[in-house]
């Protein structure tokens, strides 16, 4: 597989057709922001098509590779995938913290540079929280919002803000080692190739320079805990303030967030639609991509 020079060498180990195609379609562009003097080299994929552009945002400690099954099913729709600041294969400038405000600033300048028109924002897990925060700050550039098993009412434990070196480094390294051990075990037992590809997709981005620092920075920032029902009212950004048409897609057996948060989103976002995805846990876009894609496309066509 031919790869880009900004990607880790281990990217060549991906074998699934969808993964290989997405890697080959990946690009980087220079996004100028007020966050640092130099532009940020930002990883993305653009798929040409019709209709209102769709922008897909990945979850925590992940990358745009998590949409490898979903993207081909949106082939007639103008679609963008983006690696958020501090995540995936986007560069991590040493002087730029990985916090919700910085992520939002980078996301806005990516939109302003590349998309420049109203869009449908689709956020999965933490990407849903990013989408909510962005929607509340820039409602004028959104047509619609889709939340897939979204973070919003939960955040990291309060004690993580008080982790100091080297404990903060060890904490995020523990997350990486869990993925590596799962991959090592599956490789040694000749596991199904699709499982091996899934595990490799989940860990390759951790080889990028600055991964540890960005994970520590984001975790200690408190993440998106300010969005939920127990958040400080002074922040001003609350889930119930969303006015854009919103679709909530949720795995019936979500093993990460459970199912109560889906009902809270539906309760708090006026006029929202809630659709349960059968035979799916936390990542319907990986476990049930055809069903997920159909609901997104149907929602995009609604008046």
C-alpha positions as CSV (number, residue, x, y, z in Angstrom):
1,X,0.0,0.0,0.0
2,X,1.3,3.4,-1.0
3,X,1.2,5.8,2.0
4,X,1.9,9.4,2.8
5,X,5.1,10.4,4.5
6,X,3.3,11.9,7.5
7,X,1.8,8.6,8.5
8,X,3.5,5.9,10.7
9,X,5.1,3.0,8.8
10,X,2.7,0.6,10.5
11,X,-0.1,2.0,8.5
12,X,1.0,-0.4,5.7
13,X,-0.2,-3.3,7.9
14,X,-3.8,-2.4,7.3
15,X,-5.4,-4.9,4.9
16,X,-9.1,-4.3,4.7
17,X,-10.2,-2.7,1.5
18,X,-12.1,0.1,3.2
19,X,-9.1,0.9,5.4
20,X,-6.6,0.9,2.5
21,X,-8.9,3.1,0.4
22,X,-9.3,5.6,3.2
23,X,-5.6,5.8,3.9
24,X,-4.9,6.4,0.2
25,X,-7.6,9.2,0.1
26,X,-6.1,11.0,3.2
27,X,-4.6,14.4,2.7
28,X,-3.1,17.1,4.8
29,X,-3.7,20.8,4.4
30,X,-2.2,23.8,6.2
31,X,-4.8,25.5,8.5
32,X,-3.9,28.9,9.8
33,X,-5.3,29.6,13.2
34,X,-4.7,32.2,16.0
35,X,-3.5,29.3,18.2
36,X,0.1,29.4,16.9
37,X,2.3,31.3,14.4
38,X,2.6,28.4,12.0
39,X,-0.3,26.7,10.2
40,X,-1.4,23.4,11.6
41,X,-1.0,20.4,9.2
42,X,-4.5,18.9,9.3
43,X,-5.4,15.4,8.2
44,X,-8.7,15.1,6.3
45,X,-10.5,13.2,3.5
46,X,-12.8,14.8,1.0
47,X,-15.4,12.8,-1.0
48,X,-17.1,14.8,-3.8
49,X,-20.8,14.5,-4.2
50,X,-24.1,16.4,-4.2
51,X,-26.2,18.0,-1.5
52,X,-25.3,19.8,1.7
53,X,-21.8,18.8,2.8
54,X,-21.5,16.3,5.7
55,X,-18.6,16.6,8.1
56,X,-17.8,13.5,10.2
57,X,-16.1,13.9,13.6
58,X,-14.5,10.9,15.3
59,X,-14.4,9.9,19.0
60,X,-11.8,10.2,21.7
61,X,-8.3,8.8,21.1
62,X,-9.4,7.9,17.6
63,X,-9.0,9.1,14.0
64,X,-11.0,9.5,10.8
65,X,-10.3,5.8,10.1
66,X,-13.2,5.0,12.3
67,X,-15.5,6.1,9.4
68,X,-13.9,3.7,6.9
69,X,-17.1,1.6,6.5
70,X,-19.5,4.6,6.6
71,X,-17.8,6.8,4.0
72,X,-18.3,4.5,0.9
73,X,-22.1,4.3,1.8
74,X,-22.3,8.1,1.5
75,X,-20.8,8.1,-2.0
76,X,-23.3,10.4,-3.6
77,X,-23.2,12.9,-0.8
78,X,-20.5,15.6,-0.5
79,X,-18.6,14.3,2.6
80,X,-15.6,15.4,4.7
81,X,-13.7,13.5,7.4
82,X,-11.5,15.4,9.7
83,X,-8.9,14.5,12.4
84,X,-9.5,17.0,15.2
85,X,-6.8,19.0,16.8
86,X,-4.7,16.7,19.1
87,X,-6.1,13.5,17.6
88,X,-5.6,11.2,14.7
89,X,-3.0,12.1,12.1
90,X,-3.3,15.9,12.4
91,X,0.0,17.5,13.6
92,X,0.3,18.4,17.3
93,X,2.3,21.6,17.7
94,X,4.1,21.5,21.0
95,X,2.9,25.0,22.0
96,X,-0.8,24.2,21.4
97,X,-2.9,22.6,24.1
98,X,-5.6,20.1,23.4
99,X,-8.6,21.6,25.0
100,X,-12.3,22.0,23.9
101,X,-11.8,25.7,23.1
102,X,-8.7,25.0,21.0
103,X,-10.4,22.1,19.2
104,X,-13.3,24.4,18.4
105,X,-11.0,27.1,17.1
106,X,-9.1,24.7,14.8
107,X,-12.4,23.2,13.6
108,X,-13.8,26.6,12.7
109,X,-10.7,27.6,10.7
110,X,-10.8,24.2,8.9
111,X,-14.4,24.9,7.9
112,X,-13.6,28.4,6.9
113,X,-10.7,27.3,4.8
114,X,-12.1,24.2,3.2
115,X,-15.9,23.9,3.3
116,X,-17.1,27.5,3.5
117,X,-20.9,26.7,3.4
118,X,-23.6,25.4,5.8
119,X,-23.1,21.8,6.6
120,X,-24.5,18.7,8.4
121,X,-22.3,17.9,11.3
122,X,-22.1,14.3,12.4
123,X,-20.3,13.5,15.6
124,X,-19.6,10.1,17.1
125,X,-18.9,9.7,20.8
126,X,-16.6,12.5,21.8
127,X,-17.0,13.9,18.3
128,X,-20.7,14.4,19.2
129,X,-19.6,16.7,22.1
130,X,-17.3,18.6,19.8
131,X,-20.3,19.0,17.4
132,X,-22.6,20.2,20.1
133,X,-20.0,22.8,21.4
134,X,-19.4,24.0,17.8
135,X,-23.1,24.2,17.0
136,X,-23.8,26.3,20.0
137,X,-21.0,28.7,19.1
138,X,-21.6,28.8,15.4
139,X,-25.3,27.9,14.7
140,X,-25.4,30.0,11.6
141,X,-23.1,27.6,9.6
142,X,-25.1,24.5,10.5
143,X,-27.9,23.0,8.6
144,X,-28.4,19.9,10.8
145,X,-26.8,17.9,13.6
146,X,-26.4,14.2,13.9
147,X,-25.2,12.6,17.2
148,X,-24.0,9.0,17.2
149,X,-23.8,7.6,20.8
150,X,-22.6,11.0,21.8
151,X,-20.7,12.2,24.8
152,X,-22.4,15.2,26.5
153,X,-23.7,14.3,29.9
154,X,-20.5,12.5,31.1
155,X,-16.9,13.6,31.4
156,X,-13.6,12.3,32.9
157,X,-13.4,11.8,36.6
158,X,-12.7,15.0,38.5
159,X,-9.4,13.7,39.9
160,X,-7.7,13.5,36.5
161,X,-7.2,17.3,36.6
162,X,-4.8,16.7,39.5
163,X,-2.6,14.0,37.9
164,X,1.0,15.3,37.8
165,X,4.0,13.9,35.9
166,X,4.8,11.1,35.6
167,X,1.4,9.8,36.6
168,X,-0.4,11.7,33.8
169,X,1.9,10.1,31.2
170,X,1.4,6.6,32.7
171,X,-2.3,7.0,32.7
172,X,-2.5,7.7,29.0
173,X,0.1,5.1,28.2
174,X,-2.0,2.5,30.0
175,X,-4.8,3.2,27.5
176,X,-2.4,2.7,24.6
177,X,-1.0,-0.5,26.1
178,X,-4.5,-2.0,26.5
179,X,-4.9,-1.6,22.7
180,X,-1.5,-3.0,21.9
181,X,-2.0,-6.0,24.1
182,X,-5.3,-6.8,22.4
183,X,-3.6,-6.5,19.0
184,X,-0.7,-8.7,20.2
185,X,-3.0,-11.4,21.5
186,X,-5.2,-11.4,18.4
187,X,-2.2,-11.6,16.2
188,X,-0.8,-14.5,18.1
189,X,-4.0,-16.4,18.0
190,X,-4.5,-15.9,14.2
191,X,-7.7,-13.9,14.8
192,X,-10.1,-13.0,12.0
193,X,-8.4,-10.5,9.6
194,X,-11.3,-8.0,10.0
195,X,-10.7,-8.0,13.8
196,X,-7.0,-7.4,13.3
197,X,-7.6,-4.6,11.0
198,X,-10.1,-3.0,13.4
199,X,-7.5,-3.2,16.3
200,X,-4.8,-1.7,14.1
201,X,-7.0,1.1,13.1
202,X,-7.6,1.9,16.7
203,X,-3.9,2.1,17.7
204,X,-1.9,3.4,14.7
205,X,-2.5,7.1,15.5
206,X,-0.9,6.6,18.9
207,X,2.5,6.4,17.1
208,X,2.2,10.1,16.0
209,X,4.6,12.6,17.5
210,X,3.0,14.4,20.5
211,X,0.3,11.8,21.1
212,X,1.0,11.4,24.9
213,X,1.1,15.2,25.4
214,X,-2.2,15.8,23.6
215,X,-4.0,13.0,25.5
216,X,-2.7,14.4,28.8
217,X,-3.7,17.9,27.9
218,X,-7.2,17.0,26.8
219,X,-7.9,14.7,29.8
220,X,-6.7,17.3,32.3
221,X,-8.8,20.0,30.6
222,X,-11.9,18.2,31.9
223,X,-13.1,17.5,28.3
224,X,-16.7,18.3,27.6
225,X,-18.1,18.0,31.1
226,X,-19.3,21.6,30.9
227,X,-22.1,20.6,28.4
228,X,-24.2,18.4,30.7
229,X,-27.0,18.9,33.1
230,X,-24.6,19.3,36.0
231,X,-22.4,21.8,34.3
232,X,-21.8,25.3,35.5
233,X,-24.5,27.6,34.1
234,X,-22.0,30.4,33.7
235,X,-20.4,28.7,30.8
236,X,-23.4,29.4,28.7
237,X,-23.1,26.4,26.4
238,X,-25.8,23.8,27.3
239,X,-27.3,20.9,25.3
240,X,-30.8,22.3,25.7
241,X,-29.9,25.4,23.8
242,X,-29.5,23.6,20.5
243,X,-32.0,24.8,18.0
244,X,-30.7,23.0,14.8
245,X,-32.7,20.0,13.5
246,X,-31.0,17.1,15.3
247,X,-31.0,13.3,14.8
248,X,-29.8,11.0,17.6
249,X,-28.6,7.6,16.6
250,X,-27.9,5.2,19.4
251,X,-26.8,1.6,19.7
252,X,-29.4,-0.4,21.6
253,X,-26.6,-2.2,23.6
254,X,-24.1,0.7,24.0
255,X,-21.5,-0.7,26.4
256,X,-19.6,2.5,27.0
257,X,-22.3,5.2,27.7
258,X,-25.3,3.0,28.3
259,X,-28.7,4.2,26.9
260,X,-29.9,6.7,29.4
261,X,-28.0,9.6,27.7
262,X,-29.8,9.0,24.5
263,X,-33.1,9.7,26.2
264,X,-31.6,12.8,27.9
265,X,-30.5,14.2,24.5
266,X,-34.0,13.5,23.1
267,X,-35.6,15.2,26.1
268,X,-33.3,18.3,26.1
269,X,-33.0,19.0,22.3
270,X,-36.4,20.4,21.2
271,X,-37.8,18.6,18.1
272,X,-35.0,16.0,18.0
273,X,-35.4,12.5,16.6
274,X,-34.1,9.4,18.4
275,X,-33.5,6.2,16.5
276,X,-32.2,3.1,18.1
277,X,-29.7,1.0,16.1
278,X,-30.4,-2.7,16.7
279,X,-27.5,-5.2,17.1
280,X,-25.1,-2.4,17.9
281,X,-23.1,-1.2,20.8
282,X,-21.2,2.1,21.0
283,X,-20.1,2.5,17.4
284,X,-23.0,1.9,15.0
285,X,-21.0,3.4,12.2
286,X,-18.6,0.5,12.5
287,X,-21.0,-2.3,13.6
288,X,-24.0,-1.3,11.5
289,X,-22.7,1.1,8.8
290,X,-25.4,0.5,6.3
291,X,-28.2,1.2,8.7
292,X,-26.4,4.3,10.1
293,X,-25.7,5.6,6.6
294,X,-29.3,5.2,5.5
295,X,-30.6,7.2,8.5
296,X,-28.0,10.0,7.9
297,X,-28.9,10.2,4.2
298,X,-32.7,10.2,5.0
299,X,-32.2,12.9,7.6
300,X,-30.2,15.0,5.1
301,X,-33.1,15.1,2.7
302,X,-35.8,16.1,5.3
303,X,-37.1,19.6,5.1
